[in-house]
Amino acid sequence: MCNNDEESQQVTGSTATVGKTPSILRDPAFLRLWVGTTASGLATWAFPFILGLAVLDRTLTPAGLGLVLATRTVGFLVAVPVGGLLSDRYSRRGVVFWAGLAAAIGSPVVALGLGRSALLMAVAAAVVGAGQGACRPAFQALTAEVVDGERRQQANAALSLATRVIVLVAPALTALVATVVGTPWLLVGMGVIWLIAALVPPSGSAEVARPERIGLVAEFVEGVREARRHPWFLAGLGALTAVIATGYSATGVALPLISRDRYGTQVVLAAALTAYTAGALVGALVIARWRPRAQGWAALASLACYGFAPLALLLPVHPAVVVGAYVLAGLGIELFNVPWFTATQREVEPSKLARVSSLDFLLSYGLAPVGLALIAPAMSAFGIGAVLGFCAVVCFLAPGLAALVPSSRDFSRR
């Protein structure tokens, strides 16, 4: 479970670094893992963006867009726990391959149905979503197999940094490519990227003990039981889920409205979203080397920074304050995510890691669409100000309550 070599690297000072640890970027196996996860992240991001371009060129209706994205989400949510189960039962590398291959096959089928059959697109989108969902816990567990404990936080920061760079630069690049090729070819290109995600990652460790075959439901229950053995994990997951379901959802709905109605321009919307990604980039760079004294408390305090986003939207402040709040939100979410993933990989029983990780993705990010669906009716019923105020309080309060769990101090039961 907890690696003694890694434990010896823990430094008590809040400004300590891992300068003596060899750079993870010199490890060929990690570089292959990095390419694979980056490709999957790019393809996952690209799917709704490309479909949005299809709506603009009128080859897809808004209703068709909603249907396709809905089936993609269903496929994702169903596949996340299944991917966790299969990744613990079989080779994590094998699950990555088949999940990526499914998404690679489904992508051009979506292109085939574009402008012809919304039903075909919806079915293919469900397959793509299943591939996206199944590979998430598999990649998380594969990282723990490929990277040794000393360099895992550095590795997770590098993986997260790549994702943030994609979000920052990919929209402009995709729009530029769209001026040369049509939307169907962009979807085919997305399938090629998924093929890279399936083929490039390295094999993991063969030393991980696979669970005895006791049935999928019983194995899933085992994963839940393992998660319950770590109070810090349950507390942190509850805080993360609360922040995403409230703060993330509220700002996603309210930011465009406030940018238009309060400030009279969509520049604030674009600047705030860019600031969030820029803050996350800085956070990934910082957390690659920063080792705070109480890492769990520092991570939870960083997560609470997301509360500044709905708070800034609530108050009549200068647009620069809104942009600054989004920088803090992005910085905080990354200073939480990387130690959170690293602690999960360190503390959870290796043979159950993928199942526990699937619970993380299923609850935290899987419930985000539910939050988005409820926020707009809540704003209509209670007003934007009341909802933003409530969400800000939840974002500040939930991580604070999680920090009260004793093992949350270091994200460790010891």
N, C-alpha and C positions, 0 to 999 in steps of 0.2 A: 504494500500500500504506500506509505510514505517512504521515500527513498532517503536512506541515511546520507548518501553523498550529497543529495540536494539539500538536506537539512543543514549540513555543514557549511553550505554556501550562504545560508540565511545571515544577513548582516543586521545588527541592531540599529545602526545609524540610519536616519531617514534619508540621507543623501548618498548612501552606498551605491556602488555600481558593480557590474559583473565584468570589469575590464580584463580579468585574468581568464575568463572563459572564451574559448575559441569562437570566432564569429560563426553563426549558424549559416550565413550565406556562402560559406566555403564547403558546406556539406552537400555533395551531389545528390544524395537521397532526399534531403530536405528541399533542394531546388526543384526536383521533380514533383515533390508534394506541393510545393508553392505554385508551380505552373498549373497543376491539376486543380487545386482549390481556386486559384485566380480565374482559370477558365470557367469553372462552374459558377463562380460569382458573377462573372461578366455575362454569361448566358442567362443566368437567373434574372439579373437586372434588365437585360436587353428585351426580354419577352414582352412585358407590358409597354415598354417604350416603342417598340416596333409596331405593336398593334395600335398604339396611339397614332403613329404615322399613317397606318392604314385607314383610320377614321378620317384623318385630314385629307387623304387623297380619294376618299369616298368609296374605297373598295370594301369597307367594313362599316356597318351602322353602329351607332352608340349602343343600341340594344344588343347587337351581336358581340360587341366588345365586353359588355357586362356579363353575358353568358359565358364567353370563353374564359375570362378572368375568374369567374366563379367556379367553373369546373377545374381550372388549374389549381385553385386554392383547395378545393375538395380533395383532389388527387394528392396534393402536398400533405394535407393534414392526415389523410389515411396512411400515407406511406412513411411518415416520420416514425411512428412507433414500430411499424413493421420493419423498417430499415434498421432500427435499433436492435430488434430481436434477431434479425438475420446476421447483423454485424457481430453480435456476440456468439452466435451459434456457428457461423462459418468465417471464412477469411474476410477481414475488413476490406482488403484490396479487391477481392472478388465482388463484394457488394458495390463498391465504387464503380467497378467496370460495368456491371449489369445495369446499375442505375443510370450511369452516364450514357450507356448505349440505348436505353429506353428513351431518354430525352433526345438523343441524337436522331433516333428514328422518328419520334413524334414531331419534331420541329418541321421537317419538310412536308409532312402530312398536313400540318396546320396551313402551310403555304398552299398546298394543293386545294384545300377547301376554301381558301380566301376568295370571296366573291362568287362562290359556287354553292357551298353547303355549310351553313352555320353548325349543323349537327356534327358533320365530320370534323370541323374545327374544334368543337367542344370536346369530342371524344379524344382527339389527338392532344388537346391541351391538358386533359386529365392525365394522360400518359406522361407528358412533359413534367407536369407538377409532381407526379409520383416519383419520377427520376430525381427531381430537385429535392424532394422530401427525404427519400431514402439515402441520398448521398450525404446529407448533413451530419447525422450521428456517426456514419461510417468514417467520414473525414476527421471528425473530432477524435474518435478512437484510434484511427490510423496515425494521427499526429503523435499520440502518446507512444505508439510502437516505434515510430521512425526516429523521434527526437529524444535524447536522454534528458533526465530530470533537470540537470543544471541549465540547459539551454531552452527549456520549454517556454518560459515566459517570453524570451527573445523571439522564439519561433512564432508564438501566437501573435505577438505584436507585428511581426513581418507579414503574417497572413492577413491580419486586420488592416494593416497599412495599404496592402494591395487592393482590398475591397474599397477603401475610402478613395483611393486614386481613381478607381473605375468610376465611382459615382460622380467624381469631380470632372473628369475629362471625357468620359464615354458619350454623354448626350451630344456634345458638339461634334465628335468624330462620327457618331452614327448618323446624325443629320447631314453631315458632309457626304458620307458614303451614299446616303439616300438620294442625293442629287445625281448620282451616277448610275445606280442600279435601283430596281424597283423593290417594293416591300416584300414580295415573295422571295426574292433572292437574299434579302436580309435574313429572312427566317431560315433559309437553307444554310446561310453562313452561320447562324446560331447553332444549327445542328452540327456543323463542322467543329465549332468551339466545344460543344458537348462531347464530341468524339475525342478531342484532345484531353478533356477532363477524364474520360474513361480510360484512355490508353497510357497516358504519361506517368501517373503516380507510381511510386515504387511499392514493392512488397513490404509488408510489415514484419514484425517479429513473429517467429513460429513458436515462441515460448509461452504465449498466452494460453492458459488453460481454458478450453471450451466447456460450456456447461453440459451437464448430463441432459439428454433429451427427455424432457418431462412434459412436453406440450407447450404450444406458443402462449396460451393464456397463463399457465403456471410460471413460465419463464418471465413474462411481463410482470406478474405479481412479484417475482423475485427482484426484478429491477426496482419496483416501487419500494420493496422492503429495504433494499440497499440504500436507496435515497433517504429513507426514514432514519437510517443509522447515522446520518450526518445532519444534525440540527441546523448547522450553519447553511447547508445547502437548501433546506426547506425554507429557512428564513430569507435567504438571499433571493431565491426563486420567487417567493411571494412578493418581495419588494420590487423585483424587476418586472413581474407581471403587472403589478399595480401601476408602476410608472408608465409602462408601455400602453396599457389599456386606457389610462386616463390622460397623462400628459402628452404622449405621442399622438394619440387620437385627437385630442382637443386642439392641439396646435395644427395638426394636419387639416382640420376643418376650418378653424378660426383664422389661421394666418392669411389665406387668400382674401377672406372677407374683410379683415381689418386693414390689410394692405390697400384694398380698394376703397373702403368706406371712410376710414380714418385719415389715411395719408394720401388718398387720391391717386395712387400709382401702384403698379405691380412691381416696381423696382425694389420695394421693401421685401416683397415675397421672394424675388430672386436673390437678393442680397442675404436674407436670413437663411435660406436653404444652403447657399454657398458657404456662409459663415459656419453653419453647423458641420458641414463636411470638413472645412478647414480646421475647425476646433478638434474634430476627431482625428485628423491627420497629425496634429501636434500632440494629441494625447497618445497616439500609437508610438510616436517617436520617443516621448518622455517615458512611457511605461516599459519600453524595451530595456531600460537600464535602471529605472528607479525602483528601489526596494524599501518602502516605508517600514517603520518599526512595527506597526500594527496594520498589516496589509489588508485584512478584511474590513476594518473600520475605515481605513482610507478609501477603499473601493466603494463602500456604501455611502460615505460622505460625498464622493464624486458622483455617484448615481443620483443623489439628492439635488445636484446642480441642475438636473433637468427641470426642476420646479421654477427656475428663473425664466424659462421660455413662456409658459402660460401666464406667469406673473407680469412679465413685460408687456404681453398682449392685453392684459387686464387694465393696466395703468396708462394714462394719457402721457406717454413719454416721447422723447425725441426718437426718430427712427434709428439713430445710432445706438440707442440703448437696447432696442429690440435686436439689432444685429449682434451687439455684444452679448446679450443673453443667450442667443443661439450658439455663439462661440463657446460659452461656458457649458451649455447643454451637450454639445458635441464632444468637448474635451472630457466632460464628466462621464459620459457613457462609455468612452474608450478606456478611461482610467478604471472603470469597473469591469468591462468585458474581459480584458486580457488577464487580470489576476483571477477572475471568476473561472474562465476556461482552464487556466493553469492549475488552480486549486482542485477543480473537478478531476482533471487528469492525474493529479498527484494522490488525492485522497480516496477516490472511489476504487473499489476492487476491480482490477483490470478486466476480468472476465465479465463484468457487468457494466463497464463504462459506457458502451454504446446505448444500452437501454436507459441508463440514467440521463445521458445526454439527450436522448430523444424526448424524455419528459421535459427537459429544459426547453428545447425548441418548441415542443407542442404547446406548452402552457404560456411561455413568454411571448413568442412571436406568433404562435398559432391563434391566440386569442385577440391579436391586434385587429383583425377584420371585425370581430364582434364589437370591440370598442368603437371603431369607426362607424359601424352601423347604428350604435346607440347614441353617439354624441350629438348628431344633427337633430334628432327628435328632442333630446334633452335641452338643447339650445333653444329650440322653438317653444318648449314648455316653460323653461325657467329663465331664459335669457342668456346671452353669450357671457356676460359678466359673472353671473352666478356659477355657470359651469366652469369657466376658466379659474375662478377663485377656488372652487372645490378641487379641481385637478391640481392646482398649485399646492394646496394643503396636502393632498395625497402624496404628491411627489416628494415633498419635504418630510412628511411624517412616516411613510412606509419604510424607507431605509433606516430612519432613526429607530423604529420599533425592531427592525431586523437586527440592528446593532446590539440590542439588549440581550439577545441570545448569547450566552458566554462563548461558545465556540466560534462566533462570528468575528471575534477579534482578529484571528489569524486565518480564517477559513480553514479550520482544522479542529477535529474533535479533541486533540490533545491540549 
